[in-house]
Amino acid sequence: MLALMGDMLKLIGWIVIGLFRSRASLEAGAWYFATLNAAQKITKAARLSNFDRLAFASLYGIAPGVVNAW
């Protein structure tokens, strides 16, 4: 319960601070979060199709030591 109260006070504090931030600071924050969001979209793991899984499984059957190359 005490942690929840502390979190609420932090939130209120950040809201009050946000009211007095400069325009440039707000734009820099928005740019940072947009860049972070774009980077997360790029680094998401690719989804493999069944054909891809079959190809990787057959390659692993031919050369299982390649997995440990990285």
Wavefront OBJ file of the C-alpha trace (Angstrom):
o trace
v 0.000 0.000 0.000
v 2.857 2.327 0.859
v 4.603 1.600 -2.450
v 1.398 2.438 -4.324
v 1.194 5.784 -2.523
v 4.821 6.513 -3.415
v 4.142 5.689 -7.065
v 1.119 7.987 -7.075
v 3.189 10.830 -5.622
v 5.869 10.275 -8.268
v 3.224 10.370 -10.994
v 1.757 13.609 -9.670
v 5.264 15.081 -9.441
v 6.070 14.170 -13.056
v 2.762 15.683 -14.194
v 3.525 18.944 -12.395
v 7.062 19.020 -13.819
v 5.652 18.297 -17.282
v 3.489 21.399 -17.105
v 6.584 23.610 -16.907
v 8.846 21.884 -19.440
v 9.990 23.881 -22.454
v 8.730 23.186 -25.956
v 12.187 22.000 -27.063
v 12.354 19.576 -24.145
v 8.939 18.143 -25.019
v 9.941 17.740 -28.677
v 13.193 16.028 -27.672
v 11.240 13.602 -25.486
v 8.782 12.865 -28.288
v 11.654 12.310 -30.747
v 13.378 9.963 -28.281
v 10.287 7.822 -27.778
v 9.529 7.738 -31.514
v 13.090 6.570 -32.205
v 12.867 3.978 -29.435
v 9.583 2.693 -30.857
v 11.057 2.435 -34.373
v 14.083 0.550 -33.048
v 11.856 -1.930 -31.231
v 9.873 -2.583 -34.401
v 13.089 -3.286 -36.320
v 14.532 -5.648 -33.723
v 11.449 -7.832 -33.343
v 12.142 -11.463 -34.162
v 11.153 -12.531 -37.651
v 8.395 -15.094 -37.938
v 9.443 -18.250 -39.710
v 7.226 -20.111 -42.133
v 6.990 -23.903 -42.149
v 9.273 -23.996 -45.185
v 11.897 -21.971 -43.325
v 11.737 -24.369 -40.376
v 12.101 -27.347 -42.722
v 15.095 -25.736 -44.440
v 16.813 -24.974 -41.119
v 16.107 -28.482 -39.808
v 17.606 -30.089 -42.902
v 20.651 -27.802 -42.751
v 21.075 -28.713 -39.093
v 20.967 -32.394 -40.075
v 23.801 -31.808 -42.556
v 26.001 -29.648 -40.318
v 24.929 -29.630 -36.632
v 28.160 -27.936 -35.523
v 27.173 -24.697 -37.264
v 24.753 -23.882 -34.450
v 27.664 -23.399 -32.051
v 29.572 -21.170 -34.487
v 28.049 -18.029 -33.016
l 1 2 3 4 5 6 7 8 9 10 11 12 13 14 15 16 17 18 19 20 21 22 23 24 25 26 27 28 29 30 31 32 33 34 35 36 37 38 39 40 41 42 43 44 45 46 47 48 49 50 51 52 53 54 55 56 57 58 59 60 61 62 63 64 65 66 67 68 69 70
